[in-house]
Amino acid sequence: MYTSMDDIKKEIQKLCDDYIEILEQLKDEGLITDETYETCSAQKRMFLDG
């Protein structure tokens, strides 16, 4: 259980970072296009910045 909003924010940050890392690996392996990578990672970055 989370004890504070800061704990929740940290967990969401970690999950988004992991997601972006996986996207990078998929792109590097040629499983997704650069366009798909940019679209998906940009959405996560906007979410984290917002």
N, C-alpha and C positions, 0 to 999 in steps of 0.2 A: 504494500500500500504506500502511496505517496504521502509525504508529510507536508509538502508545500507546493505552491505553484512553481517555484524555482526548480524543484525536483522534476516536475512534469515537463517544464521547458527544456531542462537538460536531457531528459529522455527523448523528447521529440527531436532535439538537435542531433543526438547520437543516431537516431533512426534515419534522419534525413541525410546525414553524412554517410552512413552505411549504404543507403540507397544510391547516392551519387557515386560512391566508389564502385558499386556493382555495375552501374551504367557505364562507367569508364572502362571496366573490364570487358563488358559486352561489346563496346565500341572498338576497343583494341583488338578483340578477337574477330571482328567483322560480323558480329551477330546482329548488331543494330547499326543504322546509318548515323553519320555525323549529325544530320538534321534531327533525327529522333533523340539523340543524346542531348543536343542543345535545347530542344523543346522540353524534354522531361526534366533536365537538370535546372533549367532556368525557372521552371515552375516551383521547384523546391527551394531554390535560392530566394525567390520573391517571397515565398511563404515564410522563410526564416528571417528575412529582413523586415517583413511587415509586422 
